[in-house]
Amino acid sequence: MNLLKKKLSLTILTISLLLLIYTLYKSEIIWDGNNRNYYKTYYLISSILICFSIITFFLNEKIKQYLIISGVSLILSLYLFEGYLTFKEQLSKEQLSKEQLSKEQLYEEQTGKKWDQRNKLDVYKDLKMTSNNTAVSLTIPLKLFFNKNSNIMPLSAISNSKTIFCNENGYYSIYQSDRYGFNNPDNEWDKKEIEYLLVGDSFTHGACVNRPNDISSVLRNLSKKTVLNLGMAGNGPLLEYATLKEYMSNSVKKIIWIYYQNDFYNLKNELKNEILPKYLNKNFTQNLKLNQYEVDILVKKLINEEIKKVKIFNENIIFFLKLNKTRSLLNNHLPIDQQPNFKINKFLIIEFIKILNLTKDLIKQNNSELYFVYLPDYSHYKMNYDNTDYILVKNIVNELKIPFIDIHKEVFVKEQNPLKLFPFELPGHYNIDGYKKVAKTIYKFTKD
């Protein structure tokens, strides 16, 4: 019996040490020490377990029996709860599958064509086979570089490449990237005067529509002038400010900063990166225009890594064993600065204001004009929406005396059915009509 008691204590001690080692690995190697605040909770839990395991060596047999029964009951309860959450999610996925089927049927009825059922990787492989010597690449969010040990933080994609984007309208949007990896006709960079320069995330980038239906192309056609689109999917305020510092020339007349509702979440992650916060120093630059060759190499390498990833185990099984859904639910009750998906807090607001002030200074020195465009998302019109972000951002921008172009007010509120500006009235980016109305509103408020 003493041997059994000892084995139990050793088992608890081993599990505790493994948890501590795993936490150290995630915190110090994967995140390179940049996310220690979040992992404080796991350090505390593993330390308590180690202390507890040592204490169990000195407990009597009856108490240990109670501990075994309690421990098994707790573990069983946690996995039963995880199973319940998994079942709920599966029901939601089935609903999404029905919505996808509805989209496909609508697309076929409206166009007489079949929805492109291929995944992005299949499109990539097919395009590589038919493009001869033309370079082919994929859009990837820049946040994938955040944990990479590299001397350069790319702010764009692969240059002069046929780039596959996304499919929300029945077809994959594909564009030819320019000399710096952005979604522009390359000759726009050669113009003596640039009327508009746009920064933003996937909406600015032109997600899921082809030229000439993205915001920049519509602006180009309306103004008959030069428009540069520096938007990249997944960008937040710090990446957008960094992009301006790297790629804005003194020939730009108007800067259009396009903000989307999840940008504070993006900012939270951007501030953890080793390189990006350095842009808050006015003199910092990576001279990326002169280093596009290195950018191309880094992005190609990352794309190849993503393509070659082989999952030895089913990812869903791994998530279940790690109690992924239960942990995510519990994270909502952590202190605000330790939540992986925490809402906007004072620190982020201060950083956002700092970035906008630095942007104002940068653009003033460039003798350009700055306009701030607010884009609402699908949930704004589908459900009872918490408009805290909208009011907060609008107040900040107005206090900084930056012209605020309110797409919610100027476009969506005026629609009898705002959801018609989304693909098949379902969640996603805007459709062709939605992008067109956004661009027309921007032009209306900024034309000379």
Phi, psi and omega in degrees: 000320177299325178294320178296317178299319181294319179298319179299314180297318179295322179297313180298318180297317180297313179300318180297316180293321178296320178297318179296317180296317179296319179296317176300317180299312181293316185287315189262335181257305181295312182262001176054035177077005184273355183229034185298327183300319179293322185277359177304319181299318181288325173299317181295315181298313182295324178294318178296318180296321178297313178299317180297318181297324178293320180297323183297338177298337186250007181273154179280171188297319184295317179296321179295323177298316177299320180296319179298312180299315180296317182296315179296318180297318180296313181298315179299318179297318180298317181287329173295319178293320177298321177297320177297314180296322179296319179297316178300317179295322179298321176298320178295320179295323178296322177295319178296324178296321177295320178296319179297317178298320177298318178299315183297320179294317179297317179300316181294320179295320185281329186245342185075009180248160177273141175299135178289107186275353184292152170274173187298323181293321177297319178297318179300312180297317180295319181291323178299323182289331186255357186264005180053244183266002181285133179292139179235137179214177180240152171282135175226141179295139182296340180298341178295343178271351188301326183257011180271138176276096183217150178283346182236137171255105181298145176242008181212187181253196181287136183282154173047050186226143172286112192248125180272129183254267188207169182229106172235354185239014178104347181220157177274127174285134181222134179223157175270116182288157181272191185296342179247007176090013179261170183271078179216152163298131190300328184290352176298331181288344183270352183289145183290327181230132180252116183289314182230138169234123184252136170236147181168196182258216186298329178296318177290319180305326180107039187302126167071011170230157179262160169299141011259037187257356176281168185302314183296318181294320178295317176299321180298318181287322180292316186274340186059029182230178184283133178228128176250127179256112178251019178288145176221138181304133177087357181293147172236187187304319183289319176297323181290319176295317178300319179298318177299315181298325184277324194241353181282130176256169181283003178266002182276130179270315187229130176257124178251108180266111184258115184256134176243157193299342180260015188292334177292324177297318177298319181299321179305316180287324181296324182290344179276344182291150184288325187267317190303317179299340178296337178294343177288346168278121188303333185267358185280138173204154175260357183053050186293333178300329180269355185238030182297328178300316179292322177300313179303316181297314181297316182292318178301318180299316181293319178300316179297323177297317181295320181292321187274356181301127178240122180272112181292320178248156175296127185299324180297323179294318179298315179299320180295314180298327179275004181054046188301315184288321178296317179297320179298321179294318179293329180300333179294345181254007175286162171307146190307322184279356179252358181280131179293336179237040186292156181282177183302130177236177186300320180301313181295322179298316180298316180295321178298315178296319178300315181296318180294322178295318177297323178295317177302314180297315181300316183286327176296317178297332182272358183058037178249171177250142180249133175233138181250122182249127180257120178257124175276161179251181187301318185298336179302332187241353183262333187217178174292106191263135174277106186267027179303315180300313182302310182294316180301308183296318180299317180295318180299311183296319179295320178295329178277000178059042173258129179306127186251117178259110189266096183292330175302310184285319188276339184239298192289320181295332181280350180275137175297323176227093183302333182294344179292347178271004175248152182304114177057028178061029180239164183303144178156198174280181178286157173272185183303317181294321179296312178300319182297317181290326175297312182297318179298322179293317177300316180296319180301320184272351186238349183292150182289000000 
